[in-house]
Amino acid sequence: MMQHLLFLLALLVTVPACSPAIAPRTGDTTPAGQFGWSVHGALWNFGTGHFERGGAEGDSVSTGGADIYPETETFPWFMSAGFSVYDVGLRYGVNRWFELGASLGFQRMGGEARFALLDEDNHDPVSLAFGAGGYYSAIGHGPWGRAGFDLSIRLGRVAPLFNLYVSHGATYNSAYLDLPGDDDCPEEAPWQPCGRLQGVLSNETRLSAALGVAIAVGKEEGKQGAFTVGLVPHLVLHSYGEERALGSWGDDLRHDAGLHIVIGGQGPGW
């Protein structure tokens, strides 16, 4: 199953300029004394924002541009751009109600703790976990953190799930700024958006949710994995400390909201 999942994720070619803050997962924590894993990929990305023109808000623009880093940047940006689509995690069950984990991807690396508040293995009606983690945002050159809840309910081999998190930290976004005249719209590439690509670093406070489903794969109880898929929208609650990372044109870019389709898997499933 793991080989098929990795092959599926390898087919993803979209490189989102704004990466997901969370991925769909169930409210189950890793059993005590066992290791767990997760792999996720952003299948599709959409972002919206605006340029602030002289203190006034301009027209809405797509912030799903491209992750193009300045020539003065090297390893952190290269690593983060390469992992902006993917997220790989490893977890360990310390006891029945507590797990520790680490992950690399979605432009970040760091660790997380999760606490099982309700567990269907303990005959609770749903599985509910609280998670909080601290990370380093390589593309944003700074700290990044999140906290929230994972909720799921098992219906045979299918488990509808819902995740809700608040995150804060360094992020990178980009968009095309349409300049006066036709010089910024190349005739030889009619599919390319008109404008000059501008990238910015900023600190964002986001509210992110995921609504999806997990499907169990495998027959052995406690060792089966699960495919996951979900819609992951987010809303930027506050943004500050903007710094130009690409482009020198006079308007400030603000990322407002976004939506991702994220697929992946976890093991054990539940």
FIMARDO-68952 format. One record per residue (C-alpha): residue number from 1; residue in one letter; chain; x, y, z. Coordinates in steps of 0.001 Angstrom, whole numbers. Layout:
N
<site lumlum="NUM" lumfi="A" zamar="A" xx="X" yy="Y" zz="Z"/>
...
end
This chain:
270
<site lumlum="1" lumfi="M" zamar="A" xx="0" yy="0" zz="0"/>
<site lumlum="2" lumfi="M" zamar="A" xx="2825" yy="2390" zz="825"/>
<site lumlum="3" lumfi="Q" zamar="A" xx="4357" yy="1900" zz="-2641"/>
<site lumlum="4" lumfi="H" zamar="A" xx="1060" yy="2727" zz="-4358"/>
<site lumlum="5" lumfi="L" zamar="A" xx="603" yy="5822" zz="-2205"/>
<site lumlum="6" lumfi="L" zamar="A" xx="4094" yy="7135" zz="-2978"/>
<site lumlum="7" lumfi="F" zamar="A" xx="3544" yy="6530" zz="-6691"/>
<site lumlum="8" lumfi="L" zamar="A" xx="277" yy="8482" zz="-6561"/>
<site lumlum="9" lumfi="L" zamar="A" xx="1908" yy="11395" zz="-4763"/>
<site lumlum="10" lumfi="A" zamar="A" xx="4759" yy="11400" zz="-7280"/>
<site lumlum="11" lumfi="L" zamar="A" xx="2236" yy="12265" zz="-9993"/>
<site lumlum="12" lumfi="L" zamar="A" xx="1441" yy="15582" zz="-8322"/>
<site lumlum="13" lumfi="V" zamar="A" xx="3075" yy="18441" zz="-10192"/>
<site lumlum="14" lumfi="T" zamar="A" xx="1306" yy="21505" zz="-8778"/>
<site lumlum="15" lumfi="V" zamar="A" xx="3643" yy="23704" zz="-6734"/>
<site lumlum="16" lumfi="P" zamar="A" xx="1475" yy="25933" zz="-4543"/>
<site lumlum="17" lumfi="A" zamar="A" xx="2797" yy="29353" zz="-3648"/>
<site lumlum="18" lumfi="C" zamar="A" xx="810" yy="29212" zz="-420"/>
<site lumlum="19" lumfi="S" zamar="A" xx="1117" yy="25835" zz="1254"/>
<site lumlum="20" lumfi="P" zamar="A" xx="-1492" yy="24107" zz="3450"/>
<site lumlum="21" lumfi="A" zamar="A" xx="-1219" yy="24602" zz="7203"/>
<site lumlum="22" lumfi="I" zamar="A" xx="-2840" yy="21217" zz="7893"/>
<site lumlum="23" lumfi="A" zamar="A" xx="-3703" yy="17962" zz="6142"/>
<site lumlum="24" lumfi="P" zamar="A" xx="-6774" yy="15735" zz="6603"/>
<site lumlum="25" lumfi="R" zamar="A" xx="-6272" yy="13137" zz="9353"/>
<site lumlum="26" lumfi="T" zamar="A" xx="-8412" yy="11208" zz="11798"/>
<site lumlum="27" lumfi="G" zamar="A" xx="-8728" yy="11906" zz="15506"/>
<site lumlum="28" lumfi="D" zamar="A" xx="-6899" yy="8671" zz="16360"/>
<site lumlum="29" lumfi="T" zamar="A" xx="-3503" yy="8774" zz="18050"/>
<site lumlum="30" lumfi="T" zamar="A" xx="-772" yy="6157" zz="17640"/>
<site lumlum="31" lumfi="P" zamar="A" xx="-1125" yy="3134" zz="19987"/>
<site lumlum="32" lumfi="A" zamar="A" xx="1241" yy="3059" zz="22971"/>
<site lumlum="33" lumfi="G" zamar="A" xx="4718" yy="1789" zz="22119"/>
<site lumlum="34" lumfi="Q" zamar="A" xx="4126" yy="1862" zz="18342"/>
<site lumlum="35" lumfi="F" zamar="A" xx="5321" yy="4059" zz="15498"/>
<site lumlum="36" lumfi="G" zamar="A" xx="2981" yy="5663" zz="12989"/>
<site lumlum="37" lumfi="W" zamar="A" xx="3504" yy="7446" zz="9679"/>
<site lumlum="38" lumfi="S" zamar="A" xx="1758" yy="9883" zz="7377"/>
<site lumlum="39" lumfi="V" zamar="A" xx="2318" yy="11103" zz="3819"/>
<site lumlum="40" lumfi="H" zamar="A" xx="312" yy="13906" zz="2194"/>
<site lumlum="41" lumfi="G" zamar="A" xx="383" yy="15886" zz="-1034"/>
<site lumlum="42" lumfi="A" zamar="A" xx="-1428" yy="19012" zz="-2278"/>
<site lumlum="43" lumfi="L" zamar="A" xx="-3279" yy="17915" zz="-5399"/>
<site lumlum="44" lumfi="W" zamar="A" xx="-4700" yy="21347" zz="-6235"/>
<site lumlum="45" lumfi="N" zamar="A" xx="-4172" yy="24871" zz="-4922"/>
<site lumlum="46" lumfi="F" zamar="A" xx="-6056" yy="28139" zz="-5078"/>
<site lumlum="47" lumfi="G" zamar="A" xx="-5243" yy="31407" zz="-3360"/>
<site lumlum="48" lumfi="T" zamar="A" xx="-6670" yy="34907" zz="-3468"/>
<site lumlum="49" lumfi="G" zamar="A" xx="-5299" yy="38227" zz="-2276"/>
<site lumlum="50" lumfi="H" zamar="A" xx="-4884" yy="41845" zz="-3291"/>
<site lumlum="51" lumfi="F" zamar="A" xx="-2282" yy="44506" zz="-3938"/>
<site lumlum="52" lumfi="E" zamar="A" xx="-2459" yy="47549" zz="-1697"/>
<site lumlum="53" lumfi="R" zamar="A" xx="-1997" yy="50541" zz="-3952"/>
<site lumlum="54" lumfi="G" zamar="A" xx="-902" yy="53600" zz="-1997"/>
<site lumlum="55" lumfi="G" zamar="A" xx="-2778" yy="52491" zz="1105"/>
<site lumlum="56" lumfi="A" zamar="A" xx="-5969" yy="51591" zz="-803"/>
<site lumlum="57" lumfi="E" zamar="A" xx="-6993" yy="48046" zz="-1633"/>
<site lumlum="58" lumfi="G" zamar="A" xx="-6637" yy="47075" zz="-5263"/>
<site lumlum="59" lumfi="D" zamar="A" xx="-8374" yy="44369" zz="-7288"/>
<site lumlum="60" lumfi="S" zamar="A" xx="-8279" yy="40755" zz="-6145"/>
<site lumlum="61" lumfi="V" zamar="A" xx="-5488" yy="38647" zz="-7607"/>
<site lumlum="62" lumfi="S" zamar="A" xx="-4563" yy="34976" zz="-7592"/>
<site lumlum="63" lumfi="T" zamar="A" xx="-1866" yy="34172" zz="-5044"/>
<site lumlum="64" lumfi="G" zamar="A" xx="-1222" yy="30783" zz="-6608"/>
<site lumlum="65" lumfi="G" zamar="A" xx="1797" yy="32080" zz="-8497"/>
<site lumlum="66" lumfi="A" zamar="A" xx="5088" yy="30222" zz="-8322"/>
<site lumlum="67" lumfi="D" zamar="A" xx="7761" yy="29542" zz="-5730"/>
<site lumlum="68" lumfi="I" zamar="A" xx="10693" yy="31351" zz="-7322"/>
<site lumlum="69" lumfi="Y" zamar="A" xx="13378" yy="32301" zz="-4852"/>
<site lumlum="70" lumfi="P" zamar="A" xx="15939" yy="35121" zz="-5127"/>
<site lumlum="71" lumfi="E" zamar="A" xx="19376" yy="34319" zz="-6514"/>
<site lumlum="72" lumfi="T" zamar="A" xx="20927" yy="35171" zz="-3145"/>
<site lumlum="73" lumfi="E" zamar="A" xx="19045" yy="32308" zz="-1435"/>
<site lumlum="74" lumfi="T" zamar="A" xx="20283" yy="28717" zz="-1432"/>
<site lumlum="75" lumfi="F" zamar="A" xx="19532" yy="25639" zz="639"/>
<site lumlum="76" lumfi="P" zamar="A" xx="16543" yy="26675" zz="2813"/>
<site lumlum="77" lumfi="W" zamar="A" xx="14555" yy="27893" zz="-178"/>
<site lumlum="78" lumfi="F" zamar="A" xx="15541" yy="24951" zz="-2355"/>
<site lumlum="79" lumfi="M" zamar="A" xx="14499" yy="22485" zz="339"/>
<site lumlum="80" lumfi="S" zamar="A" xx="11229" yy="24273" zz="1079"/>
<site lumlum="81" lumfi="A" zamar="A" xx="10247" yy="24682" zz="-2570"/>
<site lumlum="82" lumfi="G" zamar="A" xx="10877" yy="20973" zz="-3083"/>
<site lumlum="83" lumfi="F" zamar="A" xx="8659" yy="20074" zz="-133"/>
<site lumlum="84" lumfi="S" zamar="A" xx="5953" yy="22690" zz="-672"/>
<site lumlum="85" lumfi="V" zamar="A" xx="3661" yy="20050" zz="-2194"/>
<site lumlum="86" lumfi="Y" zamar="A" xx="4506" yy="17141" zz="117"/>
<site lumlum="87" lumfi="D" zamar="A" xx="4454" yy="16448" zz="3838"/>
<site lumlum="88" lumfi="V" zamar="A" xx="5982" yy="13376" zz="5496"/>
<site lumlum="89" lumfi="G" zamar="A" xx="5518" yy="12622" zz="9195"/>
<site lumlum="90" lumfi="L" zamar="A" xx="6601" yy="10059" zz="11793"/>
<site lumlum="91" lumfi="R" zamar="A" xx="4817" yy="9586" zz="15155"/>
<site lumlum="92" lumfi="Y" zamar="A" xx="5311" yy="7546" zz="18324"/>
<site lumlum="93" lumfi="G" zamar="A" xx="2682" yy="6576" zz="20883"/>
<site lumlum="94" lumfi="V" zamar="A" xx="4097" yy="7438" zz="24322"/>
<site lumlum="95" lumfi="N" zamar="A" xx="992" yy="6032" zz="26018"/>
<site lumlum="96" lumfi="R" zamar="A" xx="-2649" yy="5443" zz="25189"/>
<site lumlum="97" lumfi="W" zamar="A" xx="-3535" yy="9134" zz="25303"/>
<site lumlum="98" lumfi="F" zamar="A" xx="-354" yy="10876" zz="24136"/>
<site lumlum="99" lumfi="E" zamar="A" xx="1823" yy="10809" zz="21022"/>
<site lumlum="100" lumfi="L" zamar="A" xx="4857" yy="12741" zz="19783"/>
<site lumlum="101" lumfi="G" zamar="A" xx="5639" yy="13322" zz="16138"/>
<site lumlum="102" lumfi="A" zamar="A" xx="7885" yy="15090" zz="13648"/>
<site lumlum="103" lumfi="S" zamar="A" xx="7250" yy="16131" zz="10069"/>
<site lumlum="104" lumfi="L" zamar="A" xx="9006" yy="17628" zz="7049"/>
<site lumlum="105" lumfi="G" zamar="A" xx="7103" yy="19356" zz="4287"/>
<site lumlum="106" lumfi="F" zamar="A" xx="4644" yy="22078" zz="3292"/>
<site lumlum="107" lumfi="Q" zamar="A" xx="7650" yy="24453" zz="3491"/>
<site lumlum="108" lumfi="R" zamar="A" xx="8222" yy="23592" zz="7181"/>
<site lumlum="109" lumfi="M" zamar="A" xx="9953" yy="21166" zz="9519"/>
<site lumlum="110" lumfi="G" zamar="A" xx="9316" yy="20544" zz="13218"/>
<site lumlum="111" lumfi="G" zamar="A" xx="7540" yy="18534" zz="15892"/>
<site lumlum="112" lumfi="E" zamar="A" xx="4088" yy="18106" zz="17387"/>
<site lumlum="113" lumfi="A" zamar="A" xx="2332" yy="16622" zz="20414"/>
<site lumlum="114" lumfi="R" zamar="A" xx="-1198" yy="15194" zz="20269"/>
<site lumlum="115" lumfi="F" zamar="A" xx="-3520" yy="14306" zz="23133"/>
<site lumlum="116" lumfi="A" zamar="A" xx="-6469" yy="11924" zz="22713"/>
<site lumlum="117" lumfi="L" zamar="A" xx="-9510" yy="13505" zz="24358"/>
<site lumlum="118" lumfi="L" zamar="A" xx="-11945" yy="10854" zz="23069"/>
<site lumlum="119" lumfi="D" zamar="A" xx="-11069" yy="7453" zz="21580"/>
<site lumlum="120" lumfi="E" zamar="A" xx="-13382" yy="5014" zz="19805"/>
<site lumlum="121" lumfi="D" zamar="A" xx="-11064" yy="2208" zz="20933"/>
<site lumlum="122" lumfi="N" zamar="A" xx="-12207" yy="3156" zz="24445"/>
<site lumlum="123" lumfi="H" zamar="A" xx="-15883" yy="2904" zz="23379"/>
<site lumlum="124" lumfi="D" zamar="A" xx="-16281" yy="6663" zz="22959"/>
<site lumlum="125" lumfi="P" zamar="A" xx="-18716" yy="7754" zz="20218"/>
<site lumlum="126" lumfi="V" zamar="A" xx="-16012" yy="9606" zz="18237"/>
<site lumlum="127" lumfi="S" zamar="A" xx="-12240" yy="10037" zz="18169"/>
<site lumlum="128" lumfi="L" zamar="A" xx="-11080" yy="13536" zz="19120"/>
<site lumlum="129" lumfi="A" zamar="A" xx="-7485" yy="14713" zz="19561"/>
<site lumlum="130" lumfi="F" zamar="A" xx="-5913" yy="18044" zz="20439"/>
<site lumlum="131" lumfi="G" zamar="A" xx="-2639" yy="18805" zz="18670"/>
<site lumlum="132" lumfi="A" zamar="A" xx="-32" yy="21558" zz="19024"/>
<site lumlum="133" lumfi="G" zamar="A" xx="3330" yy="21888" zz="17317"/>
<site lumlum="134" lumfi="G" zamar="A" xx="6294" yy="24164" zz="16686"/>
<site lumlum="135" lumfi="Y" zamar="A" xx="8111" yy="24339" zz="13348"/>
<site lumlum="136" lumfi="Y" zamar="A" xx="10729" yy="26211" zz="11365"/>
<site lumlum="137" lumfi="S" zamar="A" xx="9495" yy="27813" zz="8159"/>
<site lumlum="138" lumfi="A" zamar="A" xx="12510" yy="27549" zz="5885"/>
<site lumlum="139" lumfi="I" zamar="A" xx="10991" yy="29576" zz="3075"/>
<site lumlum="140" lumfi="G" zamar="A" xx="9880" yy="32236" zz="5550"/>
<site lumlum="141" lumfi="H" zamar="A" xx="13084" yy="32162" zz="7605"/>
<site lumlum="142" lumfi="G" zamar="A" xx="11325" yy="32034" zz="10948"/>
<site lumlum="143" lumfi="P" zamar="A" xx="9252" yy="30157" zz="13521"/>
<site lumlum="144" lumfi="W" zamar="A" xx="5822" yy="28754" zz="12746"/>
<site lumlum="145" lumfi="G" zamar="A" xx="3285" yy="27029" zz="15005"/>
<site lumlum="146" lumfi="R" zamar="A" xx="-232" yy="25614" zz="15045"/>
<site lumlum="147" lumfi="A" zamar="A" xx="-2809" yy="24267" zz="17493"/>
<site lumlum="148" lumfi="G" zamar="A" xx="-6218" yy="22701" zz="16997"/>
<site lumlum="149" lumfi="F" zamar="A" xx="-8434" yy="19624" zz="16952"/>
<site lumlum="150" lumfi="D" zamar="A" xx="-8835" yy="16457" zz="14870"/>
<site lumlum="151" lumfi="L" zamar="A" xx="-12278" yy="14784" zz="14854"/>
<site lumlum="152" lumfi="S" zamar="A" xx="-13441" yy="11592" zz="13142"/>
<site lumlum="153" lumfi="I" zamar="A" xx="-16077" yy="8874" zz="13430"/>
<site lumlum="154" lumfi="R" zamar="A" xx="-15725" yy="5314" zz="12126"/>
<site lumlum="155" lumfi="L" zamar="A" xx="-18466" yy="3974" zz="9871"/>
<site lumlum="156" lumfi="G" zamar="A" xx="-17100" yy="544" zz="9053"/>
<site lumlum="157" lumfi="R" zamar="A" xx="-14038" yy="992" zz="6846"/>
<site lumlum="158" lumfi="V" zamar="A" xx="-14836" yy="4658" zz="6174"/>
<site lumlum="159" lumfi="A" zamar="A" xx="-14252" yy="7503" zz="8630"/>
<site lumlum="160" lumfi="P" zamar="A" xx="-15534" yy="11033" zz="7893"/>
<site lumlum="161" lumfi="L" zamar="A" xx="-13163" yy="13559" zz="9456"/>
<site lumlum="162" lumfi="F" zamar="A" xx="-12932" yy="17235" zz="10355"/>
<site lumlum="163" lumfi="N" zamar="A" xx="-9864" yy="19239" zz="11407"/>
<site lumlum="164" lumfi="L" zamar="A" xx="-9763" yy="22815" zz="12699"/>
<site lumlum="165" lumfi="Y" zamar="A" xx="-6491" yy="24653" zz="13472"/>
<site lumlum="166" lumfi="V" zamar="A" xx="-5117" yy="28132" zz="14076"/>
<site lumlum="167" lumfi="S" zamar="A" xx="-1558" yy="28694" zz="12834"/>
<site lumlum="168" lumfi="H" zamar="A" xx="868" yy="31577" zz="13009"/>
<site lumlum="169" lumfi="G" zamar="A" xx="4273" yy="32209" zz="11519"/>
<site lumlum="170" lumfi="A" zamar="A" xx="6442" yy="33064" zz="8568"/>
<site lumlum="171" lumfi="T" zamar="A" xx="5001" yy="32344" zz="5116"/>
<site lumlum="172" lumfi="Y" zamar="A" xx="5752" yy="33097" zz="1474"/>
<site lumlum="173" lumfi="N" zamar="A" xx="3195" yy="34117" zz="-1178"/>
<site lumlum="174" lumfi="S" zamar="A" xx="3430" yy="35300" zz="-4761"/>
<site lumlum="175" lumfi="A" zamar="A" xx="1197" yy="36848" zz="-7414"/>
<site lumlum="176" lumfi="Y" zamar="A" xx="1402" yy="38548" zz="-10791"/>
<site lumlum="177" lumfi="L" zamar="A" xx="1187" yy="42350" zz="-10698"/>
<site lumlum="178" lumfi="D" zamar="A" xx="-305" yy="43744" zz="-13925"/>
<site lumlum="179" lumfi="L" zamar="A" xx="1787" yy="46737" zz="-14961"/>
<site lumlum="180" lumfi="P" zamar="A" xx="674" yy="49507" zz="-17345"/>
<site lumlum="181" lumfi="G" zamar="A" xx="1229" yy="48709" zz="-21013"/>
<site lumlum="182" lumfi="D" zamar="A" xx="1756" yy="45420" zz="-22835"/>
<site lumlum="183" lumfi="D" zamar="A" xx="5420" yy="44773" zz="-22030"/>
<site lumlum="184" lumfi="D" zamar="A" xx="4555" yy="42385" zz="-19166"/>
<site lumlum="185" lumfi="C" zamar="A" xx="2454" yy="40063" zz="-21347"/>
<site lumlum="186" lumfi="P" zamar="A" xx="4727" yy="37928" zz="-23576"/>
<site lumlum="187" lumfi="E" zamar="A" xx="3248" yy="37130" zz="-26985"/>
<site lumlum="188" lumfi="E" zamar="A" xx="5189" yy="33876" zz="-27316"/>
<site lumlum="189" lumfi="A" zamar="A" xx="3554" yy="32435" zz="-24171"/>
<site lumlum="190" lumfi="P" zamar="A" xx="-181" yy="33237" zz="-24331"/>
<site lumlum="191" lumfi="W" zamar="A" xx="-911" yy="30754" zz="-21521"/>
<site lumlum="192" lumfi="Q" zamar="A" xx="1346" yy="32633" zz="-19105"/>
<site lumlum="193" lumfi="P" zamar="A" xx="-409" yy="35200" zz="-16865"/>
<site lumlum="194" lumfi="C" zamar="A" xx="235" yy="38828" zz="-17748"/>
<site lumlum="195" lumfi="G" zamar="A" xx="2215" yy="40787" zz="-15203"/>
<site lumlum="196" lumfi="R" zamar="A" xx="5413" yy="40692" zz="-13204"/>
<site lumlum="197" lumfi="L" zamar="A" xx="5775" yy="37998" zz="-10561"/>
<site lumlum="198" lumfi="Q" zamar="A" xx="6118" yy="39470" zz="-7074"/>
<site lumlum="199" lumfi="G" zamar="A" xx="6864" yy="37414" zz="-3962"/>
<site lumlum="200" lumfi="V" zamar="A" xx="6639" yy="38501" zz="-343"/>
<site lumlum="201" lumfi="L" zamar="A" xx="7536" yy="37111" zz="3053"/>
<site lumlum="202" lumfi="S" zamar="A" xx="5150" yy="37898" zz="5905"/>
<site lumlum="203" lumfi="N" zamar="A" xx="3837" yy="36628" zz="9228"/>
<site lumlum="204" lumfi="E" zamar="A" xx="324" yy="35210" zz="8930"/>
<site lumlum="205" lumfi="T" zamar="A" xx="-2267" yy="34115" zz="11451"/>
<site lumlum="206" lumfi="R" zamar="A" xx="-4517" yy="31599" zz="9684"/>
<site lumlum="207" lumfi="L" zamar="A" xx="-7692" yy="29726" zz="10497"/>
<site lumlum="208" lumfi="S" zamar="A" xx="-7601" yy="26429" zz="8575"/>
<site lumlum="209" lumfi="A" zamar="A" xx="-10122" yy="23617" zz="8325"/>
<site lumlum="210" lumfi="A" zamar="A" xx="-10180" yy="20247" zz="6596"/>
<site lumlum="211" lumfi="L" zamar="A" xx="-13302" yy="18315" zz="5669"/>
<site lumlum="212" lumfi="G" zamar="A" xx="-12666" yy="14857" zz="4259"/>
<site lumlum="213" lumfi="V" zamar="A" xx="-12742" yy="11117" zz="4620"/>
<site lumlum="214" lumfi="A" zamar="A" xx="-10355" yy="8288" zz="5502"/>
<site lumlum="215" lumfi="I" zamar="A" xx="-10725" yy="4839" zz="3940"/>
<site lumlum="216" lumfi="A" zamar="A" xx="-9151" yy="1861" zz="5680"/>
<site lumlum="217" lumfi="V" zamar="A" xx="-6742" yy="-289" zz="3645"/>
<site lumlum="218" lumfi="G" zamar="A" xx="-5615" yy="-3688" zz="4913"/>
<site lumlum="219" lumfi="K" zamar="A" xx="-7264" yy="-6404" zz="6977"/>
<site lumlum="220" lumfi="E" zamar="A" xx="-5124" yy="-6836" zz="10063"/>
<site lumlum="221" lumfi="E" zamar="A" xx="-6685" yy="-4954" zz="12976"/>
<site lumlum="222" lumfi="G" zamar="A" xx="-4433" yy="-2246" zz="14406"/>
<site lumlum="223" lumfi="K" zamar="A" xx="-1950" yy="-2432" zz="11517"/>
<site lumlum="224" lumfi="Q" zamar="A" xx="-4107" yy="-1297" zz="8615"/>
<site lumlum="225" lumfi="G" zamar="A" xx="-3433" yy="1989" zz="6897"/>
<site lumlum="226" lumfi="A" zamar="A" xx="-5878" yy="4513" zz="5514"/>
<site lumlum="227" lumfi="F" zamar="A" xx="-6113" yy="6715" zz="2436"/>
<site lumlum="228" lumfi="T" zamar="A" xx="-7229" yy="10258" zz="3208"/>
<site lumlum="229" lumfi="V" zamar="A" xx="-8629" yy="13011" zz="1001"/>
<site lumlum="230" lumfi="G" zamar="A" xx="-10137" yy="16359" zz="1881"/>
<site lumlum="231" lumfi="L" zamar="A" xx="-10839" yy="19979" zz="1090"/>
<site lumlum="232" lumfi="V" zamar="A" xx="-8605" yy="22307" zz="3115"/>
<site lumlum="233" lumfi="P" zamar="A" xx="-9724" yy="25962" zz="3074"/>
<site lumlum="234" lumfi="H" zamar="A" xx="-8032" yy="28702" zz="5083"/>
<site lumlum="235" lumfi="L" zamar="A" xx="-8643" yy="32335" zz="5981"/>
<site lumlum="236" lumfi="V" zamar="A" xx="-5913" yy="34818" zz="6904"/>
<site lumlum="237" lumfi="L" zamar="A" xx="-6976" yy="36492" zz="10145"/>
<site lumlum="238" lumfi="H" zamar="A" xx="-3977" yy="38833" zz="10380"/>
<site lumlum="239" lumfi="S" zamar="A" xx="-832" yy="39538" zz="8377"/>
<site lumlum="240" lumfi="Y" zamar="A" xx="2115" yy="41802" zz="9164"/>
<site lumlum="241" lumfi="G" zamar="A" xx="5874" yy="42284" zz="8761"/>
<site lumlum="242" lumfi="E" zamar="A" xx="5804" yy="42095" zz="4985"/>
<site lumlum="243" lumfi="E" zamar="A" xx="9185" yy="41912" zz="3229"/>
<site lumlum="244" lumfi="R" zamar="A" xx="9853" yy="41806" zz="-505"/>
<site lumlum="245" lumfi="A" zamar="A" xx="11376" yy="38540" zz="-1619"/>
<site lumlum="246" lumfi="L" zamar="A" xx="10946" yy="38937" zz="-5374"/>
<site lumlum="247" lumfi="G" zamar="A" xx="10175" yy="42000" zz="-7474"/>
<site lumlum="248" lumfi="S" zamar="A" xx="10621" yy="45684" zz="-6753"/>
<site lumlum="249" lumfi="W" zamar="A" xx="7333" yy="47188" zz="-7924"/>
<site lumlum="250" lumfi="G" zamar="A" xx="5505" yy="49628" zz="-5707"/>
<site lumlum="251" lumfi="D" zamar="A" xx="2443" yy="47696" zz="-4518"/>
<site lumlum="252" lumfi="D" zamar="A" xx="2273" yy="45521" zz="-1407"/>
<site lumlum="253" lumfi="L" zamar="A" xx="838" yy="42024" zz="-1820"/>
<site lumlum="254" lumfi="R" zamar="A" xx="-1561" yy="40609" zz="762"/>
<site lumlum="255" lumfi="H" zamar="A" xx="-2722" yy="36992" zz="784"/>
<site lumlum="256" lumfi="D" zamar="A" xx="-6331" yy="36756" zz="2047"/>
<site lumlum="257" lumfi="A" zamar="A" xx="-7600" yy="33173" zz="1719"/>
<site lumlum="258" lumfi="G" zamar="A" xx="-7018" yy="29877" zz="-41"/>
<site lumlum="259" lumfi="L" zamar="A" xx="-8220" yy="26375" zz="-723"/>
<site lumlum="260" lumfi="H" zamar="A" xx="-6317" yy="23109" zz="-1203"/>
<site lumlum="261" lumfi="I" zamar="A" xx="-7295" yy="19584" zz="-2155"/>
<site lumlum="262" lumfi="V" zamar="A" xx="-4992" yy="17315" zz="-141"/>
<site lumlum="263" lumfi="I" zamar="A" xx="-4655" yy="13549" zz="-519"/>
<site lumlum="264" lumfi="G" zamar="A" xx="-2450" yy="11124" zz="1386"/>
<site lumlum="265" lumfi="G" zamar="A" xx="-2406" yy="8355" zz="3887"/>
<site lumlum="266" lumfi="Q" zamar="A" xx="-1684" yy="7404" zz="7464"/>
<site lumlum="267" lumfi="G" zamar="A" xx="-759" yy="4271" zz="9332"/>
<site lumlum="268" lumfi="P" zamar="A" xx="-2106" yy="2801" zz="11381"/>
<site lumlum="269" lumfi="G" zamar="A" xx="-5495" yy="3911" zz="10083"/>
<site lumlum="270" lumfi="W" zamar="A" xx="-7332" yy="3225" zz="13366"/>
end
